[in-house]
Amino acid sequence: MRVIYTSPRHTSLRPMLAALAMALAASAPAMAQAPIKIGFLGELSGPQAAIGKEQYDGLMLLIERNGGKLGGYPVQVIKEDSQLKPDVANQLVRKLVERDKVDIITGVSFSNIMMAVHKYVTDNKVFLVGSNAGPSQIAGSQCSPYQFITSWQGDQTSEAVGKYATDKGYKKVFLLAPNYQAGKDTLAGFKRHFKGEVVDEIYSSLRQQDFSAELSQVSAAKPDAVFAFFPGGLGVNFAKQYAQAGLMKSTPLLSTFVADAVSLPSLGPGAQGLISGGFWAPDFNNAANSKFVADFEQKYNRIPSNYAAQSYDAAQLLDSAIAKVGGKVSDKQAFMAALKAANFQSVRGAFKFNNNHFPIQDMHVLEVAKDAKGRMSLKTISTPFKNHQDAYHDKCPM
């Protein structure tokens, strides 16, 4: 019989080495895991590029602060420009899902792009964490358990302005918006809570830059006020032409996203007093918002917009959910539950998802005014709706 001799010294080292190996494995789970792939889809070129850039910068602010990680796990962000073209967006999401094998798609700036990609992404059980577009269809009958929207449903911000217009006693209001889903949703939201007369309702091309014909119609109608929705570069052009037509002095301009941190540097002091609806403003007094605004200004040298704020919240949502599942986003039911829990401190204050995975949130009326540094910004003047649910959630079967 062969006898193998083991020294006492070697015997005592074996359990120690095994324990050390286990400790090292437990202390750095993220090191052994390939990066979680996140596709970012947004408008990054053309007149609306500022919106996509704000969304991307808001997302990357948290990721870069965390050393390229979310939830303690490394992430790889693959950035794509949808160019405001639904066919291009369709090609890009197929690339992201089929070739890049992303686990999550975030961003999505415009509602026509969201409507083009939503079904494909969610049917493939890829998580769609939208940080801007919120068309009524996906809040209602076309909702999906794989969608999580950190912005707002398209009607909500204008609902607050509609109530404001009623409370101000405006009897006749003229409405304008681009001719696409968000424009239609926005005007529907205003009309839902405005009790006066809509004297006219005009939908212009989403790529239109000259509004002289529409402004002539406004002048002829002589309304008590105008309500307009023109995001990004459209809002800059519209507001400038509104002022040049002499309407800013005679006819109050109410809006959603005509005046925001994207447009105000171009609009300048002439926009002071302009009214806007919104879910958030830079002056919100909570710790999460104060840190976000300070960090954003330090990194990018500008005031953040709502687009950046809602995308930063998307990053915070992902950060909390990825941590909760230990980086295992492939466990789709567990990750879905972690996203639904929304266990993070939002820049807007309280945050929770409704049954349709859109936020239940306060909706505010904001006014263009100078901030403490003398810059044109938005300040909160009223909150017409607390814990506001969108108008379509009861049509969602979830």
C-alpha positions as CSV (number, residue, x, y, z in Angstrom):
1,M,0.0,0.0,0.0
2,R,1.3,3.4,-0.9
3,V,1.2,6.1,1.8
4,I,1.1,9.8,0.8
5,Y,2.6,12.0,3.5
6,T,1.2,15.5,4.0
7,S,3.0,17.8,6.2
8,P,1.1,19.6,9.0
9,R,2.1,22.9,7.5
10,H,0.5,22.1,4.2
11,T,-2.6,20.7,5.9
12,S,-3.2,24.0,7.8
13,L,-2.7,26.2,4.7
14,R,-5.4,24.4,2.6
15,P,-8.4,25.7,4.4
16,M,-6.8,29.2,4.7
17,L,-6.2,29.3,0.9
18,A,-9.8,28.2,0.2
19,A,-11.2,30.8,2.5
20,L,-9.1,33.5,0.9
21,A,-10.3,32.5,-2.6
22,M,-13.9,32.6,-1.4
23,A,-13.5,36.0,0.2
24,L,-11.9,37.5,-2.9
25,A,-14.7,36.1,-5.1
26,A,-17.3,37.6,-2.8
27,S,-15.7,41.0,-2.5
28,A,-15.6,41.8,-6.2
29,P,-18.5,40.2,-8.1
30,A,-18.6,43.0,-10.7
31,M,-15.0,42.2,-11.7
32,A,-15.9,38.8,-13.1
33,Q,-19.0,40.1,-15.0
34,A,-18.9,41.4,-18.5
35,P,-20.3,45.0,-18.8
36,I,-24.1,45.4,-18.9
37,K,-24.9,46.8,-22.3
38,I,-27.1,49.8,-22.5
39,G,-28.3,51.3,-25.8
40,F,-28.9,55.0,-25.8
41,L,-31.2,56.2,-28.7
42,G,-31.8,59.9,-29.1
43,E,-31.8,62.9,-31.4
44,L,-28.1,63.8,-31.7
45,S,-28.1,65.8,-35.0
46,G,-30.1,68.5,-36.7
47,P,-32.2,71.3,-35.0
48,Q,-33.4,68.9,-32.2
49,A,-29.9,67.7,-31.3
50,A,-29.9,69.7,-28.0
51,I,-32.6,67.5,-26.6
52,G,-30.8,64.2,-27.2
53,K,-27.5,65.8,-25.9
54,E,-29.2,66.8,-22.7
55,Q,-30.6,63.3,-22.2
56,Y,-27.2,61.7,-22.9
57,D,-25.4,64.1,-20.6
58,G,-27.9,63.5,-17.8
59,L,-27.4,59.8,-18.1
60,M,-23.6,59.9,-18.3
61,L,-23.3,62.3,-15.3
62,L,-24.2,59.5,-12.9
63,I,-22.4,56.7,-14.8
64,E,-19.2,58.7,-15.0
65,R,-19.5,59.8,-11.4
66,N,-19.7,56.1,-10.5
67,G,-16.6,55.2,-12.4
68,G,-18.4,53.7,-15.4
69,K,-20.8,51.6,-13.3
70,L,-24.4,51.4,-12.3
71,G,-25.4,49.5,-9.2
72,G,-21.8,48.7,-8.6
73,Y,-21.4,46.9,-12.0
74,P,-19.6,48.1,-15.1
75,V,-21.9,49.3,-18.0
76,Q,-21.2,49.9,-21.7
77,V,-23.3,52.6,-23.2
78,I,-23.8,52.3,-27.0
79,K,-24.9,55.7,-28.3
80,E,-27.1,56.0,-31.5
81,D,-28.6,59.0,-33.3
82,S,-32.1,58.3,-34.5
83,Q,-32.0,61.5,-36.6
84,L,-35.7,62.1,-36.0
85,K,-36.4,59.4,-38.7
86,P,-38.5,56.4,-37.6
87,D,-37.0,54.2,-40.3
88,V,-33.5,55.0,-39.1
89,A,-34.6,54.4,-35.5
90,N,-36.0,51.0,-36.5
91,Q,-32.7,50.0,-38.0
92,L,-30.8,51.1,-35.0
93,V,-32.8,49.3,-32.4
94,R,-32.5,46.1,-34.4
95,K,-28.8,46.6,-34.4
96,L,-28.7,47.2,-30.7
97,V,-30.9,44.2,-29.9
98,E,-29.7,41.6,-32.4
99,R,-26.0,42.5,-32.9
100,D,-25.0,44.4,-29.8
101,K,-27.1,42.3,-27.5
102,V,-28.1,45.2,-25.3
103,D,-30.0,44.4,-22.1
104,I,-31.6,47.9,-21.9
105,I,-32.5,50.7,-24.2
106,T,-32.8,54.2,-22.8
107,G,-33.3,57.8,-24.2
108,V,-35.9,58.1,-27.1
109,S,-36.4,61.8,-27.6
110,F,-39.6,62.1,-29.7
111,S,-42.9,60.3,-29.6
112,N,-42.9,59.4,-33.3
113,I,-39.6,57.6,-32.7
114,M,-41.0,55.9,-29.6
115,M,-44.0,54.7,-31.5
116,A,-41.7,53.3,-34.2
117,V,-39.5,51.3,-31.9
118,H,-41.6,50.5,-28.8
119,K,-43.3,47.3,-29.9
120,Y,-40.1,45.7,-31.4
121,V,-38.0,46.5,-28.3
122,T,-40.6,45.3,-25.7
123,D,-41.7,42.3,-27.8
124,N,-38.0,41.2,-27.6
125,K,-38.1,41.6,-23.8
126,V,-35.5,44.3,-23.8
127,F,-36.1,46.8,-21.1
128,L,-37.1,50.3,-22.5
129,V,-36.3,53.0,-19.9
130,G,-37.6,56.0,-21.8
131,S,-36.4,59.4,-20.6
132,N,-38.5,61.8,-22.7
133,A,-41.1,60.6,-25.1
134,G,-44.4,59.5,-23.5
135,P,-47.1,59.1,-26.2
136,S,-50.6,58.3,-25.0
137,Q,-50.8,54.9,-26.7
138,I,-48.0,53.3,-24.6
139,A,-49.5,54.8,-21.5
140,G,-52.8,53.2,-22.4
141,S,-53.7,50.1,-24.4
142,Q,-50.3,49.5,-25.9
143,C,-48.4,49.6,-22.6
144,S,-45.8,46.9,-21.9
145,P,-44.3,45.5,-18.7
146,Y,-40.9,46.1,-20.3
147,Q,-41.4,49.9,-20.5
148,F,-40.4,52.2,-17.7
149,I,-40.8,55.9,-18.4
150,T,-39.0,58.4,-16.1
151,S,-40.3,61.6,-17.7
152,W,-44.1,62.2,-18.1
153,Q,-47.0,61.2,-20.3
154,G,-47.4,63.8,-23.1
155,D,-50.6,65.4,-21.8
156,Q,-49.5,66.0,-18.2
157,T,-47.4,69.1,-18.4
158,S,-50.0,70.9,-20.5
159,E,-52.8,69.9,-18.2
160,A,-51.2,72.1,-15.5
161,V,-51.1,75.0,-17.9
162,G,-54.7,74.5,-19.0
163,K,-55.8,74.8,-15.4
164,Y,-53.5,77.8,-14.9
165,A,-55.2,79.5,-17.9
166,T,-58.6,78.9,-16.5
167,D,-57.6,80.2,-13.0
168,K,-56.1,83.3,-14.7
169,G,-59.5,84.0,-16.3
170,Y,-58.5,83.6,-19.9
171,K,-61.6,83.2,-22.0
172,K,-60.1,82.6,-25.5
173,V,-56.9,80.8,-26.2
174,F,-55.2,80.0,-29.5
175,L,-53.3,76.6,-29.7
176,L,-50.2,75.7,-31.7
177,A,-48.0,72.5,-31.8
178,P,-46.1,70.4,-34.3
179,N,-48.1,67.8,-36.2
180,Y,-47.0,64.5,-34.5
181,Q,-48.1,62.5,-31.5
182,A,-46.6,64.6,-28.8
183,G,-48.1,67.8,-30.3
184,K,-51.5,66.2,-30.3
185,D,-51.2,64.8,-26.8
186,T,-50.0,68.2,-25.5
187,L,-52.9,70.1,-26.9
188,A,-55.3,67.4,-25.7
189,G,-53.9,67.8,-22.2
190,F,-54.4,71.6,-22.3
191,K,-58.0,71.3,-23.5
192,R,-58.8,68.8,-20.8
193,H,-58.5,71.4,-18.1
194,F,-59.1,74.7,-19.9
195,K,-62.7,75.8,-19.5
196,G,-62.7,78.7,-22.0
197,E,-62.9,78.8,-25.8
198,V,-60.2,77.4,-28.1
199,V,-60.4,80.0,-30.9
200,D,-58.2,77.9,-33.2
201,E,-55.8,74.9,-33.2
202,I,-52.9,74.7,-35.7
203,Y,-50.5,71.8,-36.2
204,S,-47.4,72.7,-38.2
205,S,-44.7,70.5,-39.7
206,L,-42.3,68.9,-37.2
207,R,-39.4,70.3,-39.3
208,Q,-40.9,73.8,-39.8
209,Q,-38.7,76.8,-38.9
210,D,-40.8,79.7,-40.2
211,F,-44.0,80.5,-38.3
212,S,-45.0,83.8,-39.9
213,A,-48.2,82.4,-41.4
214,E,-49.3,81.0,-38.1
215,L,-48.5,84.2,-36.2
216,S,-50.5,86.2,-38.7
217,Q,-53.5,84.0,-37.8
218,V,-52.9,84.6,-34.1
219,S,-52.8,88.4,-34.6
220,A,-56.1,88.2,-36.6
221,A,-57.8,86.1,-33.9
222,K,-56.9,88.4,-31.0
223,P,-57.0,85.7,-28.3
224,D,-56.6,86.4,-24.6
225,A,-53.5,84.1,-24.7
226,V,-51.6,81.6,-26.8
227,F,-50.6,78.2,-25.7
228,A,-47.8,76.6,-27.7
229,F,-45.7,73.4,-27.6
230,F,-42.5,73.5,-29.6
231,P,-39.5,71.5,-28.2
232,G,-35.8,72.2,-28.7
233,G,-34.8,74.3,-31.7
234,L,-38.4,74.7,-32.8
235,G,-39.2,76.5,-29.5
236,V,-36.3,79.0,-30.0
237,N,-37.5,79.9,-33.5
238,F,-41.1,80.1,-32.5
239,A,-40.5,82.3,-29.4
240,K,-38.2,84.7,-31.2
241,Q,-40.6,85.1,-34.1
242,Y,-43.5,85.6,-31.6
243,A,-41.5,88.4,-30.0
244,Q,-40.6,89.9,-33.3
245,A,-44.2,90.0,-34.3
246,G,-44.9,92.1,-31.3
247,L,-47.1,89.5,-29.7
248,M,-45.1,89.0,-26.5
249,K,-46.2,92.4,-25.3
250,S,-49.9,92.1,-26.3
251,T,-50.7,88.4,-25.9
252,P,-49.4,86.2,-23.1
253,L,-47.5,83.2,-24.3
254,L,-48.2,80.0,-22.3
255,S,-46.2,76.9,-23.2
256,T,-44.6,73.6,-22.5
257,F,-41.0,73.4,-23.4
258,V,-40.8,76.5,-25.5
259,A,-38.9,78.0,-22.7
260,D,-36.4,75.7,-20.9
261,A,-32.7,75.5,-20.3
262,V,-32.1,74.5,-23.9
263,S,-33.8,77.5,-25.4
264,L,-33.3,80.3,-22.8
265,P,-29.7,81.1,-23.6
266,S,-30.9,81.9,-27.1
267,L,-34.1,83.6,-26.1
268,G,-32.5,85.9,-23.6
269,P,-34.3,88.5,-21.4
270,G,-37.2,88.8,-23.8
271,A,-38.5,85.5,-22.5
272,Q,-38.9,86.8,-18.9
273,G,-42.3,86.2,-17.6
274,L,-43.1,83.4,-20.1
275,I,-45.2,80.6,-18.5
276,S,-44.4,76.9,-18.9
277,G,-45.8,73.7,-17.5
278,G,-43.4,71.1,-16.1
279,F,-42.7,68.2,-13.7
280,W,-39.4,69.7,-12.5
281,A,-37.4,73.0,-12.3
282,P,-33.8,73.7,-11.2
283,D,-35.1,75.5,-8.1
284,F,-36.6,72.4,-6.5
285,N,-35.5,72.3,-2.9
286,N,-34.4,68.7,-2.2
287,A,-31.0,67.2,-1.6
288,A,-31.0,65.0,-4.7
289,N,-31.9,67.9,-6.9
290,S,-29.3,70.3,-5.3
291,K,-26.6,67.7,-6.0
292,F,-27.7,67.0,-9.5
293,V,-27.9,70.7,-10.5
294,A,-24.5,71.5,-8.9
295,D,-22.8,68.5,-10.4
296,F,-24.3,69.1,-13.8
297,E,-23.3,72.8,-13.9
298,Q,-19.8,71.9,-12.7
299,K,-19.3,69.2,-15.4
300,Y,-21.1,70.9,-18.4
301,N,-21.0,74.6,-17.5
302,R,-24.7,75.1,-18.1
303,I,-28.0,74.9,-16.3
304,P,-29.6,71.5,-16.7
305,S,-32.9,71.1,-18.6
306,N,-35.8,68.9,-17.8
307,Y,-34.4,66.5,-20.5
308,A,-31.2,66.1,-18.5
309,A,-33.1,65.8,-15.2
310,Q,-35.4,63.0,-16.3
311,S,-32.5,61.1,-17.9
312,Y,-30.5,61.5,-14.7
313,D,-33.5,59.9,-13.0
314,A,-33.4,57.1,-15.5
315,A,-29.7,56.5,-14.6
316,Q,-30.7,56.6,-10.9
317,L,-33.5,54.1,-11.5
318,L,-31.1,51.7,-13.3
319,D,-28.5,52.2,-10.6
320,S,-31.0,51.1,-7.9
321,A,-32.4,48.2,-9.9
322,I,-29.1,46.8,-11.1
323,A,-27.8,46.8,-7.5
324,K,-30.9,45.1,-6.2
325,V,-30.5,42.1,-8.6
326,G,-26.8,41.9,-8.1
327,G,-26.1,42.8,-11.7
328,K,-28.2,39.9,-13.0
329,V,-30.4,41.9,-15.4
330,S,-30.9,38.6,-17.4
331,D,-33.2,37.6,-14.6
332,K,-36.0,39.6,-16.2
333,Q,-38.7,39.1,-13.7
334,A,-36.5,40.1,-10.8
335,F,-35.1,43.1,-12.7
336,M,-38.6,44.2,-13.7
337,A,-39.7,44.1,-10.1
338,A,-36.6,46.1,-9.1
339,L,-37.4,48.7,-11.7
340,K,-41.0,48.9,-10.6
341,A,-39.9,49.5,-7.0
342,A,-38.1,52.7,-8.1
343,N,-36.0,52.8,-4.9
344,F,-34.1,56.0,-5.6
345,Q,-34.2,59.7,-4.6
346,S,-35.6,61.5,-7.6
347,V,-34.6,65.1,-8.5
348,R,-38.3,65.9,-8.5
349,G,-38.9,64.7,-5.0
350,A,-41.3,61.8,-4.5
351,F,-41.3,59.2,-7.3
352,K,-43.4,56.1,-7.9
353,F,-44.7,54.2,-10.9
354,N,-48.3,53.9,-11.8
355,N,-49.7,50.6,-13.1
356,N,-48.6,51.6,-16.7
357,H,-45.0,52.3,-15.6
358,F,-45.4,56.0,-16.0
359,P,-44.7,58.2,-13.0
360,I,-47.3,59.5,-10.6
361,Q,-46.0,63.0,-9.9
362,D,-46.7,66.6,-9.1
363,M,-47.2,68.9,-12.1
364,H,-46.2,72.5,-11.8
365,V,-46.5,75.9,-13.5
366,L,-43.1,77.6,-14.0
367,E,-42.1,81.1,-15.0
368,V,-39.0,82.4,-16.8
369,A,-37.1,84.6,-14.3
370,K,-33.5,85.4,-13.3
371,D,-31.9,83.0,-10.9
372,A,-29.5,83.9,-8.1
373,K,-26.6,84.3,-10.6
374,G,-28.6,86.6,-12.8
375,R,-29.2,84.0,-15.5
376,M,-32.5,83.3,-17.2
377,S,-34.0,80.2,-15.7
378,L,-37.3,78.7,-14.6
379,K,-38.8,79.2,-11.2
380,T,-41.8,77.3,-9.7
381,I,-44.9,79.5,-9.1
382,S,-47.6,77.0,-8.5
383,T,-48.5,73.3,-8.4
384,P,-52.0,72.7,-9.9
385,F,-51.8,68.9,-9.5
386,K,-50.4,66.8,-6.7
387,N,-49.6,63.1,-7.2
388,H,-51.0,63.4,-10.7
389,Q,-51.9,60.3,-12.8
390,D,-52.0,60.5,-16.6
391,A,-55.3,60.3,-18.4
392,Y,-54.6,56.9,-20.0
393,H,-53.4,54.6,-17.2
394,D,-56.8,52.9,-16.8
395,K,-56.6,51.7,-20.4
396,C,-53.4,49.8,-19.7
397,P,-54.1,46.2,-18.8
398,M,-51.2,45.8,-16.4
